[in-house]
Amino acid sequence: MSTGSNDVIVTDDVKGEDVKCGYGTCKPRTLQKFNNPKFLLFVMCVFTVSQGFVVNGINNVNTQSLERRFRLPSSRSGLISSAYDFAAAIFGVVISFVGSGRYKARWLSGAAFVMGLGSLTMAIPHFTTGLYDYGQGVVGTTCNKGANVTEACEETGLSNYLGVFMTGMILHGVGGCILYTVGVGLLDDSVEATKSPLYLGILYGFASLGPGLGYIVGGQFLDIYVDFDKVDMSTINIDKTDPRWVGAWWLAFFITMTTFWLIVVPLSLYGSELPSSQAIRATRISQMHNGEHDASGGHGKNKRLPIKMFPKVMCSLLRNAPFVFTMLAGATEGVLTSGFATFVPKYIQNKFGVTSSLAALYTGAAAVPGAAGGMFLGGFICNRLKLKVRGMFKFSVITCLLTLVSINIMWISCEERPFAGVNRGYYNASGGSKDEVVSNCNRECGCSTRYYKPVCAQEVQYFTACHAGCESESKGKDGSLIYGNCSCIAPDPVTNATLATEGTCASGCSMMYLFIVLFFITILLTFLPSTPSDSATLRCIHEDHRTFSMGLKWMFIRLLVQGTVWK
């Protein structure tokens, strides 16, 4: 036995062409310097950051933009995220079983290629649709009694692109399930049991950086007009503060497509396994539940399981108490995180009255340090305290209980802003309900409800200037539009004028900052037990079943989470 650099132990029986880096017979000595767990961890960290960036970052930031651009209700746009979970659940359990043997790095290389293809698919609708119509052809933005209001021609078939987005997320789901099943198994096979929590903690920590970067970078792209590559921007008369604004949601997908396809190269260079793997398997202590033996009669040789053993191995895992209870705990956590990830930016935007880019920035500012810090800190504490299986499970239970206390943050909100025709009635309106946008004060104005262009008057918001009954329009000193002679607005007690200004009413609420701080604490506690619980569970499962167990675990978690969300 000889010891090489980077603390990699290589035995005589694993020296050979099969474990060297390279293609075919071209395996230069220089490449072997990267044939170690540390460089593998680096490449996988880049992979996980990219995966989180596009799936849990860009996809969530774009939710409201896609709803507006392709006329999708929230009930249908939620199917885009669900497509990822269902694909990862269905394909994950099969791929994790088939990929449980050698050449795991090649599976990861294929996963990176498929995810790049998914990013390309997600961007295609931008190039196959016409220009975004935000109401340029609508006549009647102010009240014009007796005039015929014409609506702009609507581009048909936009909602049909839901299937294209779901296809893109299905491809992302296939690649993601390989990363978090086969990839985790490969990394755990390549390092000592005492170092596994630290390596997994670093991997999961970088994985949580991806969504945060997606919120921040994707939010900045939303400040760029969606069709900036097709139109003269001087002809666009709306800005990012306008509720009709749609940002360049498609731009970030090209970044991730390039990144994924670059990752294909280093992963495809690895051999059947790392040189350190066989020596580590020989020295690792088994801590399987109840001391059960391999259902297939194996002895931890990192071999591929035969298909006929699929039901027997599955039953063996489902009888493993640590595996089952960790899986159920993961599903409970998933219900919380999936809701947060998809709708927190939208919640902040609507509840606290900020732009979509700022909402994404605030969410990312809390999610990045919270999730990354929680995952890394969990692995670091376990490694520092030298916790064994029992200790890691106790640590996970304590942090889960703290999370139950911290999730009660949704009570933090600002007072609901008055909105005429929605939660309060119109001034000078009789015989109508407060939840009717069209009332007797604006009924003859022929107002269009197709496009939302709010105005504000006396801290009350109106759907459009037309719905406020305003008959005149002028520009103020700052260039903003001012509307006058508004029949649905109460006269000013001093000037007796009935004026409204474009845009939403300022909320003047500072509760958002308290929400962001508590949101960070909740995310930190939520992700703190992730690394210890995964590492402890892997120690309780037979060597040959670990990759398959990750696929089975994520299948149940994703199906249970989606079943709860769509119930």
C-alpha positions as a Python dict, from the first residue, in 0.01 Angstrom:
ca = {
    (1, 'M'): (0, 0, 0),
    (2, 'S'): (129, 349, -85),
    (3, 'T'): (10, 694, 13),
    (4, 'G'): (-8, 962, -257),
    (5, 'S'): (-72, 1335, -238),
    (6, 'N'): (-396, 1488, -106),
    (7, 'D'): (-428, 1211, 155),
    (8, 'V'): (-551, 960, -106),
    (9, 'I'): (-475, 599, -17),
    (10, 'V'): (-416, 376, -318),
    (11, 'T'): (-383, 2, -287),
    (12, 'D'): (-202, -218, -535),
    (13, 'D'): (-521, -380, -664),
    (14, 'V'): (-682, -51, -765),
    (15, 'K'): (-379, 75, -958),
    (16, 'G'): (-471, 42, -1320),
    (17, 'E'): (-617, 205, -1623),
    (18, 'D'): (-975, 161, -1500),
    (19, 'V'): (-946, 422, -1223),
    (20, 'K'): (-731, 675, -1407),
    (21, 'C'): (-855, 1005, -1554),
    (22, 'G'): (-871, 1036, -1930),
    (23, 'Y'): (-1034, 907, -2247),
    (24, 'G'): (-959, 558, -2378),
    (25, 'T'): (-585, 505, -2389),
    (26, 'C'): (-512, 878, -2350),
    (27, 'K'): (-460, 912, -1972),
    (28, 'P'): (-168, 1150, -1917),
    (29, 'R'): (7, 1169, -1581),
    (30, 'T'): (-86, 1538, -1542),
    (31, 'L'): (-457, 1457, -1524),
    (32, 'Q'): (-402, 1212, -1236),
    (33, 'K'): (-327, 1508, -1007),
    (34, 'F'): (-700, 1583, -1021),
    (35, 'N'): (-806, 1222, -959),
    (36, 'N'): (-889, 1275, -591),
    (37, 'P'): (-1191, 1353, -370),
    (38, 'K'): (-1102, 1720, -327),
    (39, 'F'): (-1114, 1803, -698),
    (40, 'L'): (-1424, 1585, -739),
    (41, 'L'): (-1586, 1787, -461),
    (42, 'F'): (-1492, 2111, -640),
    (43, 'V'): (-1652, 2001, -968),
    (44, 'M'): (-1963, 1874, -791),
    (45, 'C'): (-1993, 2203, -601),
    (46, 'V'): (-1996, 2392, -932),
    (47, 'F'): (-2261, 2147, -1055),
    (48, 'T'): (-2481, 2190, -747),
    (49, 'V'): (-2453, 2570, -758),
    (50, 'S'): (-2563, 2568, -1123),
    (51, 'Q'): (-2846, 2325, -1052),
    (52, 'G'): (-2979, 2530, -760),
    (53, 'F'): (-2928, 2852, -958),
    (54, 'V'): (-3165, 2747, -1236),
    (55, 'V'): (-3414, 2516, -1060),
    (56, 'N'): (-3471, 2684, -724),
    (57, 'G'): (-3347, 3033, -806),
    (58, 'I'): (-3420, 3150, -1161),
    (59, 'N'): (-3734, 2939, -1191),
    (60, 'N'): (-3885, 3086, -873),
    (61, 'V'): (-3782, 3443, -952),
    (62, 'N'): (-3944, 3414, -1295),
    (63, 'T'): (-4277, 3283, -1165),
    (64, 'Q'): (-4465, 3613, -1177),
    (65, 'S'): (-4300, 3721, -1504),
    (66, 'L'): (-4402, 3397, -1676),
    (67, 'E'): (-4755, 3430, -1541),
    (68, 'R'): (-4782, 3779, -1687),
    (69, 'R'): (-4604, 3710, -2016),
    (70, 'F'): (-4780, 3382, -2100),
    (71, 'R'): (-5111, 3457, -1924),
    (72, 'L'): (-5084, 3173, -1674),
    (73, 'P'): (-5276, 3163, -1346),
    (74, 'S'): (-5078, 3067, -1035),
    (75, 'S'): (-5259, 2731, -1026),
    (76, 'R'): (-5102, 2643, -1364),
    (77, 'S'): (-4760, 2808, -1321),
    (78, 'G'): (-4710, 2589, -1014),
    (79, 'L'): (-4706, 2290, -1249),
    (80, 'I'): (-4368, 2407, -1382),
    (81, 'S'): (-4196, 2351, -1047),
    (82, 'S'): (-4396, 2034, -987),
    (83, 'A'): (-4271, 1890, -1318),
    (84, 'Y'): (-3918, 1892, -1175),
    (85, 'D'): (-4021, 1705, -860),
    (86, 'F'): (-4228, 1443, -1040),
    (87, 'A'): (-3953, 1379, -1297),
    (88, 'A'): (-3687, 1356, -1027),
    (89, 'A'): (-3905, 1121, -822),
    (90, 'I'): (-3993, 883, -1106),
    (91, 'F'): (-3658, 873, -1283),
    (92, 'G'): (-3452, 909, -965),
    (93, 'V'): (-3543, 577, -809),
    (94, 'V'): (-3472, 388, -1133),
    (95, 'I'): (-3148, 570, -1215),
    (96, 'S'): (-3018, 538, -860),
    (97, 'F'): (-3068, 160, -879),
    (98, 'V'): (-2907, 120, -1221),
    (99, 'G'): (-2627, 364, -1136),
    (100, 'S'): (-2542, 205, -801),
    (101, 'G'): (-2230, 34, -934),
    (102, 'R'): (-1915, 174, -1090),
    (103, 'Y'): (-1868, 465, -1336),
    (104, 'K'): (-2083, 698, -1129),
    (105, 'A'): (-1890, 1001, -1261),
    (106, 'R'): (-2006, 921, -1613),
    (107, 'W'): (-2365, 927, -1493),
    (108, 'L'): (-2296, 1274, -1352),
    (109, 'S'): (-2148, 1383, -1685),
    (110, 'G'): (-2467, 1273, -1862),
    (111, 'A'): (-2675, 1454, -1599),
    (112, 'A'): (-2492, 1781, -1668),
    (113, 'F'): (-2559, 1746, -2042),
    (114, 'V'): (-2931, 1679, -1986),
    (115, 'M'): (-2962, 1980, -1754),
    (116, 'G'): (-2799, 2203, -2015),
    (117, 'L'): (-3055, 2078, -2266),
    (118, 'G'): (-3330, 2160, -2015),
    (119, 'S'): (-3206, 2520, -1980),
    (120, 'L'): (-3207, 2560, -2358),
    (121, 'T'): (-3565, 2429, -2371),
    (122, 'M'): (-3677, 2680, -2106),
    (123, 'A'): (-3546, 2973, -2314),
    (124, 'I'): (-3701, 2863, -2647),
    (125, 'P'): (-4048, 3030, -2596),
    (126, 'H'): (-3892, 3375, -2600),
    (127, 'F'): (-3775, 3325, -2957),
    (128, 'T'): (-4090, 3156, -3088),
    (129, 'T'): (-4342, 3414, -2965),
    (130, 'G'): (-4417, 3767, -3079),
    (131, 'L'): (-4347, 4088, -2890),
    (132, 'Y'): (-4485, 4130, -2539),
    (133, 'D'): (-4814, 4322, -2544),
    (134, 'Y'): (-4850, 4533, -2231),
    (135, 'G'): (-5148, 4731, -2362),
    (136, 'Q'): (-4995, 4961, -2620),
    (137, 'G'): (-5308, 4938, -2836),
    (138, 'V'): (-5564, 4994, -2563),
    (139, 'V'): (-5774, 5309, -2609),
    (140, 'G'): (-5947, 5445, -2300),
    (141, 'T'): (-5682, 5471, -2025),
    (142, 'T'): (-5886, 5767, -1900),
    (143, 'C'): (-6261, 5804, -1874),
    (144, 'N'): (-6413, 5895, -2210),
    (145, 'K'): (-6791, 5872, -2176),
    (146, 'G'): (-6971, 5755, -2486),
    (147, 'A'): (-6653, 5646, -2669),
    (148, 'N'): (-6600, 5294, -2801),
    (149, 'V'): (-6307, 5129, -2626),
    (150, 'T'): (-6097, 4902, -2846),
    (151, 'E'): (-5887, 4623, -2705),
    (152, 'A'): (-5548, 4522, -2844),
    (153, 'C'): (-5537, 4198, -3036),
    (154, 'E'): (-5424, 3923, -2804),
    (155, 'E'): (-5162, 3675, -2916),
    (156, 'T'): (-5326, 3335, -2906),
    (157, 'G'): (-5176, 3013, -2779),
    (158, 'L'): (-4947, 3171, -2518),
    (159, 'S'): (-5074, 2945, -2241),
    (160, 'N'): (-4984, 2641, -2452),
    (161, 'Y'): (-4617, 2713, -2380),
    (162, 'L'): (-4677, 2573, -2034),
    (163, 'G'): (-4594, 2233, -2186),
    (164, 'V'): (-4257, 2360, -2313),
    (165, 'F'): (-4164, 2492, -1967),
    (166, 'M'): (-4271, 2166, -1807),
    (167, 'T'): (-4055, 1973, -2058),
    (168, 'G'): (-3755, 2188, -1966),
    (169, 'M'): (-3812, 2124, -1596),
    (170, 'I'): (-3852, 1751, -1659),
    (171, 'L'): (-3506, 1749, -1818),
    (172, 'H'): (-3375, 1945, -1519),
    (173, 'G'): (-3541, 1689, -1292),
    (174, 'V'): (-3368, 1397, -1462),
    (175, 'G'): (-3028, 1563, -1428),
    (176, 'G'): (-3091, 1681, -1072),
    (177, 'C'): (-3197, 1338, -948),
    (178, 'I'): (-2870, 1188, -1076),
    (179, 'L'): (-2670, 1460, -901),
    (180, 'Y'): (-2830, 1405, -561),
    (181, 'T'): (-2839, 1024, -575),
    (182, 'V'): (-2551, 891, -780),
    (183, 'G'): (-2341, 1198, -705),
    (184, 'V'): (-2383, 1181, -328),
    (185, 'G'): (-2309, 809, -339),
    (186, 'L'): (-1990, 869, -539),
    (187, 'L'): (-1866, 1134, -296),
    (188, 'D'): (-1945, 920, 8),
    (189, 'D'): (-1766, 621, -151),
    (190, 'S'): (-1453, 830, -204),
    (191, 'V'): (-1387, 966, 148),
    (192, 'E'): (-1347, 821, 496),
    (193, 'A'): (-1657, 788, 714),
    (194, 'T'): (-1531, 1055, 958),
    (195, 'K'): (-1482, 1304, 672),
    (196, 'S'): (-1808, 1228, 494),
    (197, 'P'): (-2021, 1477, 697),
    (198, 'L'): (-1776, 1759, 622),
    (199, 'Y'): (-1763, 1680, 249),
    (200, 'L'): (-2141, 1649, 227),
    (201, 'G'): (-2178, 1967, 433),
    (202, 'I'): (-1959, 2157, 187),
    (203, 'L'): (-2149, 2010, -109),
    (204, 'Y'): (-2491, 2095, 36),
    (205, 'G'): (-2366, 2436, 145),
    (206, 'F'): (-2268, 2519, -212),
    (207, 'A'): (-2596, 2369, -332),
    (208, 'S'): (-2784, 2627, -125),
    (209, 'L'): (-2574, 2907, -273),
    (210, 'G'): (-2729, 2836, -611),
    (211, 'P'): (-3088, 2944, -530),
    (212, 'G'): (-2960, 3257, -356),
    (213, 'L'): (-2748, 3354, -654),
    (214, 'G'): (-3047, 3278, -876),
    (215, 'Y'): (-3263, 3521, -678),
    (216, 'I'): (-2998, 3794, -692),
    (217, 'V'): (-2879, 3753, -1053),
    (218, 'G'): (-3225, 3666, -1184),
    (219, 'G'): (-3369, 3967, -1005),
    (220, 'Q'): (-3120, 4194, -1184),
    (221, 'F'): (-3218, 4045, -1520),
    (222, 'L'): (-3580, 4133, -1443),
    (223, 'D'): (-3476, 4499, -1454),
    (224, 'I'): (-3402, 4448, -1827),
    (225, 'Y'): (-3704, 4465, -2058),
    (226, 'V'): (-3811, 4123, -2188),
    (227, 'D'): (-3784, 4216, -2559),
    (228, 'F'): (-3473, 4434, -2538),
    (229, 'D'): (-3319, 4224, -2816),
    (230, 'K'): (-3613, 4279, -3053),
    (231, 'V'): (-3738, 4636, -3007),
    (232, 'D'): (-3611, 4992, -2987),
    (233, 'M'): (-3617, 5062, -2613),
    (234, 'S'): (-3695, 5430, -2675),
    (235, 'T'): (-4042, 5323, -2789),
    (236, 'I'): (-4121, 5146, -2460),
    (237, 'N'): (-4318, 5379, -2233),
    (238, 'I'): (-4326, 5168, -1917),
    (239, 'D'): (-4054, 5109, -1657),
    (240, 'K'): (-3976, 4838, -1401),
    (241, 'T'): (-4206, 4998, -1141),
    (242, 'D'): (-4507, 4949, -1369),
    (243, 'P'): (-4714, 4640, -1277),
    (244, 'R'): (-4725, 4547, -1648),
    (245, 'W'): (-4345, 4527, -1672),
    (246, 'V'): (-4192, 4191, -1769),
    (247, 'G'): (-3816, 4147, -1735),
    (248, 'A'): (-3572, 3937, -1937),
    (249, 'W'): (-3670, 3609, -1769),
    (250, 'W'): (-3504, 3403, -2047),
    (251, 'L'): (-3154, 3548, -2022),
    (252, 'A'): (-3029, 3346, -1724),
    (253, 'F'): (-3111, 3014, -1889),
    (254, 'F'): (-2833, 3069, -2143),
    (255, 'I'): (-2584, 3117, -1859),
    (256, 'T'): (-2680, 2786, -1697),
    (257, 'M'): (-2686, 2604, -2032),
    (258, 'T'): (-2323, 2706, -2091),
    (259, 'T'): (-2217, 2618, -1737),
    (260, 'F'): (-2375, 2272, -1745),
    (261, 'W'): (-2215, 2181, -2077),
    (262, 'L'): (-1873, 2294, -1951),
    (263, 'I'): (-1912, 2066, -1646),
    (264, 'V'): (-1960, 1767, -1877),
    (265, 'V'): (-1588, 1765, -1967),
    (266, 'P'): (-1417, 1717, -1625),
    (267, 'L'): (-1678, 1466, -1504),
    (268, 'S'): (-1644, 1252, -1817),
    (269, 'L'): (-1268, 1219, -1755),
    (270, 'Y'): (-1305, 1011, -1436),
    (271, 'G'): (-1267, 634, -1445),
    (272, 'S'): (-1481, 364, -1287),
    (273, 'E'): (-1416, 508, -939),
    (274, 'L'): (-1160, 714, -753),
    (275, 'P'): (-833, 539, -656),
    (276, 'S'): (-919, 587, -288),
    (277, 'S'): (-1257, 411, -298),
    (278, 'Q'): (-1155, 46, -255),
    (279, 'A'): (-923, 114, 37),
    (280, 'I'): (-1194, 318, 210),
    (281, 'R'): (-1452, 41, 166),
    (282, 'A'): (-1214, -206, 328),
    (283, 'T'): (-1171, 6, 641),
    (284, 'R'): (-1524, 147, 681),
    (285, 'I'): (-1725, 15, 976),
    (286, 'S'): (-2080, -97, 899),
    (287, 'Q'): (-2353, 43, 1123),
    (288, 'M'): (-2654, -105, 946),
    (289, 'H'): (-2988, -112, 1126),
    (290, 'N'): (-3012, -424, 1343),
    (291, 'G'): (-2694, -554, 1180),
    (292, 'E'): (-2887, -676, 875),
    (293, 'H'): (-2691, -820, 585),
    (294, 'D'): (-2713, -721, 224),
    (295, 'A'): (-3041, -833, 72),
    (296, 'S'): (-2855, -937, -240),
    (297, 'G'): (-2583, -1123, -64),
    (298, 'G'): (-2315, -869, -154),
    (299, 'H'): (-2021, -769, 57),
    (300, 'G'): (-1976, -404, -27),
    (301, 'K'): (-1785, -435, -355),
    (302, 'N'): (-1950, -125, -510),
    (303, 'K'): (-2110, -347, -772),
    (304, 'R'): (-2421, -285, -976),
    (305, 'L'): (-2727, -453, -829),
    (306, 'P'): (-2916, -697, -1056),
    (307, 'I'): (-3262, -578, -1166),
    (308, 'K'): (-3429, -884, -1012),
    (309, 'M'): (-3316, -762, -667),
    (310, 'F'): (-3507, -432, -703),
    (311, 'P'): (-3815, -528, -492),
    (312, 'K'): (-3609, -715, -234),
    (313, 'V'): (-3368, -425, -180),
    (314, 'M'): (-3657, -178, -164),
    (315, 'C'): (-3833, -383, 103),
    (316, 'S'): (-3509, -406, 296),
    (317, 'L'): (-3472, -26, 294),
    (318, 'L'): (-3834, 32, 393),
    (319, 'R'): (-3777, -190, 698),
    (320, 'N'): (-3481, 26, 798),
    (321, 'A'): (-3617, 254, 1074),
    (322, 'P'): (-3351, 532, 1052),
    (323, 'F'): (-3398, 554, 675),
    (324, 'V'): (-3779, 567, 693),
    (325, 'F'): (-3801, 830, 968),
    (326, 'T'): (-3534, 1047, 807),
    (327, 'M'): (-3729, 1028, 482),
    (328, 'L'): (-4052, 1138, 655),
    (329, 'A'): (-3869, 1424, 825),
    (330, 'G'): (-3731, 1531, 486),
    (331, 'A'): (-4083, 1533, 339),
    (332, 'T'): (-4206, 1755, 623),
    (333, 'E'): (-3917, 1993, 563),
    (334, 'G'): (-3987, 1986, 188),
    (335, 'V'): (-4344, 2109, 235),
    (336, 'L'): (-4203, 2416, 409),
    (337, 'T'): (-3912, 2488, 175),
    (338, 'S'): (-4102, 2427, -151),
    (339, 'G'): (-4367, 2682, -55),
    (340, 'F'): (-4107, 2933, 60),
    (341, 'A'): (-3889, 2891, -249),
    (342, 'T'): (-4171, 2943, -500),
    (343, 'F'): (-4381, 3215, -345),
    (344, 'V'): (-4170, 3417, -95),
    (345, 'P'): (-4052, 3665, -365),
    (346, 'K'): (-4411, 3711, -479),
    (347, 'Y'): (-4527, 3739, -115),
    (348, 'I'): (-4272, 4013, -40),
    (349, 'Q'): (-4356, 4200, -360),
    (350, 'N'): (-4729, 4207, -297),
    (351, 'K'): (-4733, 4226, 82),
    (352, 'F'): (-4469, 4495, 126),
    (353, 'G'): (-4509, 4685, -203),
    (354, 'V'): (-4164, 4647, -365),
    (355, 'T'): (-4059, 4572, -724),
    (356, 'S'): (-4003, 4214, -843),
    (357, 'S'): (-3625, 4266, -866),
    (358, 'L'): (-3603, 4401, -508),
    (359, 'A'): (-3822, 4118, -378),
    (360, 'A'): (-3588, 3867, -543),
    (361, 'L'): (-3285, 4049, -399),
    (362, 'Y'): (-3424, 4048, -43),
    (363, 'T'): (-3518, 3681, -68),
    (364, 'G'): (-3174, 3587, -194),
    (365, 'A'): (-3003, 3796, 75),
    (366, 'A'): (-3176, 3588, 340),
    (367, 'A'): (-3176, 3251, 162),
    (368, 'V'): (-2807, 3242, 61),
    (369, 'P'): (-2644, 3278, 405),
    (370, 'G'): (-2930, 3093, 575),
    (371, 'A'): (-2932, 2776, 363),
    (372, 'A'): (-2559, 2764, 291),
    (373, 'G'): (-2470, 2843, 651),
    (374, 'G'): (-2715, 2584, 784),
    (375, 'M'): (-2588, 2300, 568),
    (376, 'F'): (-2221, 2377, 618),
    (377, 'L'): (-2261, 2446, 990),
    (378, 'G'): (-2447, 2117, 1043),
    (379, 'G'): (-2165, 1917, 881),
    (380, 'F'): (-1897, 2121, 1057),
    (381, 'I'): (-2048, 2069, 1405),
    (382, 'C'): (-2077, 1693, 1353),
    (383, 'N'): (-1720, 1672, 1226),
    (384, 'R'): (-1589, 1894, 1507),
    (385, 'L'): (-1765, 1699, 1782),
    (386, 'K'): (-1687, 1363, 1616),
    (387, 'L'): (-2052, 1266, 1639),
    (388, 'K'): (-2144, 911, 1550),
    (389, 'V'): (-2479, 796, 1415),
    (390, 'R'): (-2674, 832, 1741),
    (391, 'G'): (-2529, 1176, 1810),
    (392, 'M'): (-2607, 1303, 1459),
    (393, 'F'): (-2968, 1187, 1487),
    (394, 'K'): (-3007, 1360, 1826),
    (395, 'F'): (-2864, 1681, 1680),
    (396, 'S'): (-3113, 1660, 1390),
    (397, 'V'): (-3411, 1611, 1621),
    (398, 'I'): (-3320, 1914, 1835),
    (399, 'T'): (-3278, 2143, 1533),
    (400, 'C'): (-3605, 2020, 1380),
    (401, 'L'): (-3790, 2115, 1699),
    (402, 'L'): (-3638, 2463, 1685),
    (403, 'T'): (-3754, 2494, 1324),
    (404, 'L'): (-4114, 2424, 1429),
    (405, 'V'): (-4098, 2732, 1650),
    (406, 'S'): (-3935, 2957, 1391),
    (407, 'I'): (-4173, 2894, 1100),
    (408, 'N'): (-4447, 3110, 1252),
    (409, 'I'): (-4333, 3423, 1067),
    (410, 'M'): (-4617, 3466, 819),
    (411, 'W'): (-4808, 3677, 1071),
    (412, 'I'): (-4565, 3957, 988),
    (413, 'S'): (-4728, 4179, 728),
    (414, 'C'): (-4832, 4536, 662),
    (415, 'E'): (-5184, 4666, 693),
    (416, 'E'): (-5382, 4596, 379),
    (417, 'R'): (-5379, 4898, 149),
    (418, 'P'): (-5720, 5041, 51),
    (419, 'F'): (-5808, 4936, -303),
    (420, 'A'): (-6126, 5082, -450),
    (421, 'G'): (-6351, 4812, -590),
    (422, 'V'): (-6154, 4535, -415),
    (423, 'N'): (-6160, 4589, -38),
    (424, 'R'): (-6344, 4922, -16),
    (425, 'G'): (-6617, 5096, -207),
    (426, 'Y'): (-6587, 5395, -439),
    (427, 'Y'): (-6660, 5750, -332),
    (428, 'N'): (-6985, 5880, -479),
    (429, 'A'): (-7098, 5527, -567),
    (430, 'S'): (-7436, 5394, -466),
    (431, 'G'): (-7603, 5061, -505),
    (432, 'G'): (-7276, 4877, -560),
    (433, 'S'): (-7065, 4640, -357),
    (434, 'K'): (-6713, 4723, -234),
    (435, 'D'): (-6574, 4428, -430),
    (436, 'E'): (-6699, 4547, -771),
    (437, 'V'): (-6435, 4719, -987),
    (438, 'V'): (-6701, 4868, -1213),
    (439, 'S'): (-6946, 5093, -1031),
    (440, 'N'): (-7195, 5367, -1118),
    (441, 'C'): (-6924, 5640, -1102),
    (442, 'N'): (-6722, 5478, -1384),
    (443, 'R'): (-6976, 5258, -1558),
    (444, 'E'): (-7012, 5487, -1862),
    (445, 'C'): (-6635, 5525, -1907),
    (446, 'G'): (-6593, 5195, -2091),
    (447, 'C'): (-6289, 5095, -1879),
    (448, 'S'): (-6079, 4794, -1975),
    (449, 'T'): (-5992, 4540, -1707),
    (450, 'R'): (-5749, 4350, -1928),
    (451, 'Y'): (-5443, 4554, -1823),
    (452, 'Y'): (-5361, 4665, -1470),
    (453, 'K'): (-5222, 5021, -1457),
    (454, 'P'): (-5287, 5148, -1104),
    (455, 'V'): (-5320, 5507, -987),
    (456, 'C'): (-5319, 5644, -632),
    (457, 'A'): (-5530, 5918, -476),
    (458, 'Q'): (-5550, 6004, -106),
    (459, 'E'): (-5379, 5672, -13),
    (460, 'V'): (-5645, 5476, -201),
    (461, 'Q'): (-5545, 5264, -501),
    (462, 'Y'): (-5748, 5229, -822),
    (463, 'F'): (-5724, 4968, -1097),
    (464, 'T'): (-5665, 5232, -1368),
    (465, 'A'): (-5721, 5605, -1409),
    (466, 'C'): (-6033, 5514, -1604),
    (467, 'H'): (-6171, 5320, -1307),
    (468, 'A'): (-6105, 5626, -1091),
    (469, 'G'): (-6327, 5821, -1331),
    (470, 'C'): (-6044, 6055, -1439),
    (471, 'E'): (-6110, 6252, -1761),
    (472, 'S'): (-5784, 6448, -1806),
    (473, 'E'): (-5416, 6358, -1813),
    (474, 'S'): (-5105, 6574, -1774),
    (475, 'K'): (-4739, 6545, -1679),
    (476, 'G'): (-4599, 6666, -1349),
    (477, 'K'): (-4263, 6834, -1290),
    (478, 'D'): (-4094, 6498, -1230),
    (479, 'G'): (-4233, 6352, -1553),
    (480, 'S'): (-4496, 6134, -1385),
    (481, 'L'): (-4855, 6134, -1505),
    (482, 'I'): (-5123, 6321, -1311),
    (483, 'Y'): (-5491, 6258, -1374),
    (484, 'G'): (-5769, 6511, -1302),
    (485, 'N'): (-6148, 6548, -1290),
    (486, 'C'): (-6187, 6205, -1129),
    (487, 'S'): (-6550, 6133, -1051),
    (488, 'C'): (-6477, 5829, -828),
    (489, 'I'): (-6235, 6019, -600),
    (490, 'A'): (-6337, 6233, -304),
    (491, 'P'): (-6248, 6606, -344),
    (492, 'D'): (-5938, 6724, -160),
    (493, 'P'): (-6054, 6907, 156),
    (494, 'V'): (-5814, 7198, 87),
    (495, 'T'): (-5805, 7244, -292),
    (496, 'N'): (-6134, 7068, -371),
    (497, 'A'): (-5950, 6898, -662),
    (498, 'T'): (-5994, 6533, -758),
    (499, 'L'): (-5646, 6425, -866),
    (500, 'A'): (-5466, 6090, -895),
    (501, 'T'): (-5103, 6002, -967),
    (502, 'E'): (-4976, 5702, -1163),
    (503, 'G'): (-4839, 5400, -976),
    (504, 'T'): (-4928, 5219, -657),
    (505, 'C'): (-4963, 5389, -323),
    (506, 'A'): (-4655, 5380, -99),
    (507, 'S'): (-4706, 5139, 190),
    (508, 'G'): (-4481, 5316, 443),
    (509, 'C'): (-4443, 4987, 630),
    (510, 'S'): (-4111, 4881, 786),
    (511, 'M'): (-4220, 4532, 896),
    (512, 'M'): (-4050, 4387, 588),
    (513, 'Y'): (-3706, 4410, 753),
    (514, 'L'): (-3823, 4213, 1055),
    (515, 'F'): (-3968, 3952, 819),
    (516, 'I'): (-3636, 3920, 630),
    (517, 'V'): (-3437, 3869, 954),
    (518, 'L'): (-3675, 3603, 1087),
    (519, 'F'): (-3690, 3441, 743),
    (520, 'F'): (-3310, 3405, 753),
    (521, 'I'): (-3327, 3238, 1097),
    (522, 'T'): (-3598, 2999, 977),
    (523, 'I'): (-3397, 2898, 670),
    (524, 'L'): (-3083, 2848, 882),
    (525, 'L'): (-3261, 2617, 1126),
    (526, 'T'): (-3442, 2433, 848),
    (527, 'F'): (-3120, 2335, 669),
    (528, 'L'): (-2909, 2275, 981),
    (529, 'P'): (-3007, 1905, 1019),
    (530, 'S'): (-2981, 1820, 646),
    (531, 'T'): (-2616, 1715, 640),
    (532, 'P'): (-2608, 1525, 975),
    (533, 'S'): (-2925, 1330, 895),
    (534, 'D'): (-2804, 1228, 547),
    (535, 'S'): (-2461, 1127, 675),
    (536, 'A'): (-2609, 925, 963),
    (537, 'T'): (-2857, 752, 733),
    (538, 'L'): (-2582, 648, 491),
    (539, 'R'): (-2398, 483, 781),
    (540, 'C'): (-2707, 271, 853),
    (541, 'I'): (-2739, 135, 499),
    (542, 'H'): (-2540, -135, 325),
    (543, 'E'): (-2254, -13, 106),
    (544, 'D'): (-2411, -140, -217),
    (545, 'H'): (-2752, 14, -138),
    (546, 'R'): (-2651, 373, -59),
    (547, 'T'): (-2698, 519, -404),
    (548, 'F'): (-3034, 346, -446),
    (549, 'S'): (-3141, 460, -97),
    (550, 'M'): (-3087, 825, -198),
    (551, 'G'): (-3305, 777, -505),
    (552, 'L'): (-3577, 603, -305),
    (553, 'K'): (-3561, 870, -37),
    (554, 'W'): (-3600, 1158, -283),
    (555, 'M'): (-3879, 979, -467),
    (556, 'F'): (-4091, 953, -153),
    (557, 'I'): (-4003, 1304, -37),
    (558, 'R'): (-4095, 1465, -369),
    (559, 'L'): (-4417, 1266, -410),
    (560, 'L'): (-4525, 1336, -52),
    (561, 'V'): (-4444, 1706, -86),
    (562, 'Q'): (-4628, 1745, -417),
    (563, 'G'): (-4919, 1540, -289),
    (564, 'T'): (-4951, 1777, 5),
    (565, 'V'): (-4912, 2093, -204),
    (566, 'W'): (-5169, 1993, -468),
    (567, 'K'): (-5417, 1833, -231),
}
